[in-house]
Amino acid sequence: MIGIIGAGLVGTRTAEHLVSTGQVQVLVNDTNGAAATKLANAMSRRAVNVSVVEQAAMFGANVVVLACPSPHAKAARKLLEGGVSVVSCSDDVDDVLELLDLDAVARQCRQTLVVGAAASPGLSGLVVRLIANRFDAIDEAHIAMHGTGGPACAQQHHRALAGQSIGWHDGDWLRRPAGSGRELCWFPDPVGPRDCYRAELVDPVTLHHGFPDLVRVTVRVSATRRDRLTARLPMLTPPHAEGGMGALRVEVRGWRNGERHVEVLGITDRLAHLAGVVAASAARSVIAGGFASGVRTLGDDESPNETMMDDVMSAGVQLREFVGTAR
């Protein structure tokens, strides 16, 4: 039995993917009871039972997906201590650092805590692992994102451009002002080229955890001039219920056949859909025994990366590879 805390856009997409892949019993909880009821009514069918429950009932699940806005660390600890594995979709830097610190708790309780099971982080780690398998060794990973999921994601994007970016550079953590470091990143069509900037995003933390041999890890997010100028102000307009077409770009550098080598893969899709597919796949993999106990980040050596990537592809997500231009 799988529980979902959070009936927003990511929680809804997670439930949709679970039901579509044969999960017949799902528990849903949200502080907004009407949203939880709406989700349950939309998903429940003759052979599928999606129930709205109190948060305490989540201790009866095998694994719980935290698809609510961060922070998740406190709820994750309670669930782990109650004998329930956890999949967290959090993309907040401070929250993810606290979640990673729960490794000893998860191991002691013999449960699994999957940290960063969304689009970025999450799918980004799976793609890095996919590319890494083509190399003899990798030492750099550079992530770029375009777009947002639901309202909470849009607010996080707004805050990320006002904070301090974090990056891993030659064995040390570097913090630089968010909104700096403009770089033109090419995403697959229909998104195309976008100006991307440093932001307070968590991918360097999760990728360093999963790929400790990496020497450099960076992440950037697309932004307009207005995004950067207003980042330190309250949002001028309410966020949309769902963002438009989003995109993920993953560039990996390393060595192959004794030569320096670079590969770039990209994905275009709605980010809430990507996050929901990844979170649902992680929850199903936990139940199937694909994860060992302790804290896991997607892409690390002990995660069922190939199985999860197959799940993502089966959900209609397409990988695009940049192969250069004809000379």
CORFENNOR-V51431 format. One record per residue. N is the residue number from 1. RES is the residue in one small letter. SS is DSSP state (@ for helix, = for strand, . for the rest). PSI is psi in whole degrees, -180 to 180 (999 if undefined). Layout:
N/RES/SS/PSI  N/RES/SS/PSI
This chain:
1/m/./135  2/i/=/134  3/g/=/151  4/i/=/120  5/i/=/113  6/g/./111  7/a/./27  8/g/./-156  9/l/@/-46  10/v/@/-42  11/g/@/-40  12/t/@/-45  13/r/@/-34  14/t/@/-47  15/a/@/-42  16/e/@/-44  17/h/@/-38  18/l/@/-46  19/v/@/-41  20/s/@/-21  21/t/./14  22/g/./5  23/q/./121  24/v/./-11  25/q/=/116  26/v/=/134  27/l/=/138  28/v/=/137  29/n/=/142  30/d/./148  31/t/./-24  32/n/./97  33/g/@/-34  34/a/@/-39  35/a/@/-41  36/a/@/-43  37/t/@/-41  38/k/@/-43  39/l/@/-46  40/a/@/-43  41/n/@/-36  42/a/@/-31  43/m/@/-27  44/s/./136  45/r/=/-175  46/r/./-44  47/a/./5  48/v/=/132  49/n/=/107  50/v/=/113  51/s/=/141  52/v/=/127  53/v/./164  54/e/./158  55/q/@/-32  56/a/@/-28  57/a/@/-14  58/m/@/-19  59/f/@/-9  60/g/@/-3  61/a/./161  62/n/./-37  63/v/=/144  64/v/=/131  65/v/=/122  66/l/=/97  67/a/./14  68/c/./167  69/p/./149  70/s/./160  71/p/./153  72/h/./-15  73/a/@/-44  74/k/@/-46  75/a/@/-39  76/a/@/-43  77/r/@/-45  78/k/@/-43  79/l/@/-43  80/l/@/-46  81/e/@/-23  82/g/./7  83/g/./26  84/v/./130  85/s/=/158  86/v/=/140  87/v/=/118  88/s/=/134  89/c/./11  90/s/./140  91/d/./21  92/d/./131  93/v/@/-53  94/d/@/-40  95/d/@/-44  96/v/@/-39  97/l/@/-40  98/e/@/-38  99/l/@/-42  100/l/@/-28  101/d/./-6  102/l/./13  103/d/@/-46  104/a/@/-39  105/v/@/-46  106/a/@/-41  107/r/@/-42  108/q/@/-36  109/c/./-2  110/r/./42  111/q/./168  112/t/=/137  113/l/=/109  114/v/=/119  115/v/=/132  116/g/./49  117/a/./75  118/a/=/-148  119/a/./-53  120/s/./102  121/p/./171  122/g/=/-87  123/l/@/-33  124/s/@/-41  125/g/@/-39  126/l/@/-40  127/v/@/-40  128/v/@/-44  129/r/@/-41  130/l/@/-45  131/i/@/-40  132/a/@/-31  133/n/./-13  134/r/./-7  135/f/./161  136/d/./-38  137/a/=/145  138/i/=/149  139/d/=/-4  140/e/=/143  141/a/=/129  142/h/=/121  143/i/=/141  144/a/=/142  145/m/=/148  146/h/=/133  147/g/./177  148/t/./164  149/g/./-107  150/g/./-171  151/p/@/-42  152/a/@/-37  153/c/@/-40  154/a/@/-39  155/q/@/-38  156/q/@/-40  157/h/@/-42  158/h/@/-46  159/r/@/-36  160/a/@/-30  161/l/./-6  162/a/./-8  163/g/./-149  164/q/=/124  165/s/=/155  166/i/=/136  167/g/=/154  168/w/=/121  169/h/=/109  170/d/./48  171/g/./15  172/d/=/152  173/w/=/129  174/l/=/134  175/r/=/129  176/r/=/159  177/p/=/132  178/a/./149  179/g/./-3  180/s/./178  181/g/./50  182/r/./136  183/e/=/131  184/l/=/114  185/c/=/134  186/w/=/119  187/f/./159  188/p/./152  189/d/./147  190/p/./7  191/v/./-50  192/g/./-157  193/p/=/140  194/r/=/143  195/d/=/125  196/c/=/150  197/y/=/159  198/r/=/148  199/a/./162  200/e/./79  201/l/./158  202/v/./-5  203/d/@/-42  204/p/@/-34  205/v/@/-50  206/t/@/-37  207/l/@/-38  208/h/@/-36  209/h/@/-41  210/g/@/-24  211/f/./74  212/p/./-16  213/d/./-8  214/l/./137  215/v/./-35  216/r/=/132  217/v/=/126  218/t/=/161  219/v/=/139  220/r/=/160  221/v/=/144  222/s/=/147  223/a/./148  224/t/./172  225/r/@/-39  226/r/@/-40  227/d/@/-45  228/r/@/-38  229/l/@/-31  230/t/./7  231/a/./-32  232/r/./9  233/l/./161  234/p/./152  235/m/./129  236/l/./-31  237/t/./149  238/p/./144  239/p/./154  240/h/./157  241/a/./-35  242/e/./135  243/g/./169  244/g/./-153  245/m/./126  246/g/=/178  247/a/=/152  248/l/=/134  249/r/=/127  250/v/=/120  251/e/=/127  252/v/=/136  253/r/=/148  254/g/=/-148  255/w/=/138  256/r/=/127  257/n/./38  258/g/./8  259/e/=/154  260/r/=/137  261/h/=/145  262/v/=/137  263/e/=/146  264/v/=/128  265/l/=/146  266/g/=/158  267/i/=/136  268/t/=/129  269/d/=/170  270/r/./130  271/l/@/-33  272/a/@/-36  273/h/@/-45  274/l/@/-46  275/a/@/-42  276/g/@/-41  277/v/@/-45  278/v/@/-45  279/a/@/-44  280/a/@/-42  281/s/@/-40  282/a/@/-43  283/a/@/-44  284/r/@/-36  285/s/@/-34  286/v/@/-47  287/i/@/-36  288/a/./-4  289/g/./18  290/g/./-22  291/f/./141  292/a/./171  293/s/./160  294/g/=/-174  295/v/=/134  296/r/=/140  297/t/=/141  298/l/./133  299/g/./-18  300/d/./169  301/d/./-24  302/e/./14  303/s/./151  304/p/./67  305/n/@/-43  306/e/@/-42  307/t/@/-44  308/m/@/-39  309/m/@/-36  310/d/@/-40  311/d/@/-44  312/v/@/-46  313/m/@/-36  314/s/@/-23  315/a/./6  316/g/./5  317/v/./131  318/q/./132  319/l/./134  320/r/=/137  321/e/=/132  322/f/=/120  323/v/./12  324/g/./-173  325/t/./155  326/a/./141  327/r/./999
